[in-house]
């Protein structure tokens, strides 16, 4: 699974994502992986293009999101509900 791929704005349009996905695909083939999934939003044409160019096709979409409960932090939050400095997810 390719769950997250982020290219810094200054590096976009230079083939970075294409190279990263290509390398991931090489590793998957080398390891005889039989199924690969990628996730992106339908309003991200650059990502869709990169994935399509590597043979992926869009499927029906499932959207999952967080539902914070009163008095509770997110499951990935640290003490007091704060997110850790090394956790970059939204």
Buried (B, 14 or more C-beta within 10 A) or exposed (E): EBEEBEBEEEEEEEEBBBEBBBEBBEEBEEEEEEEBEBBBEEEEEEBBEBBEEBEBEEEEEEEEEEEEEEEEBBEEBEEEEEBEEEEEEE
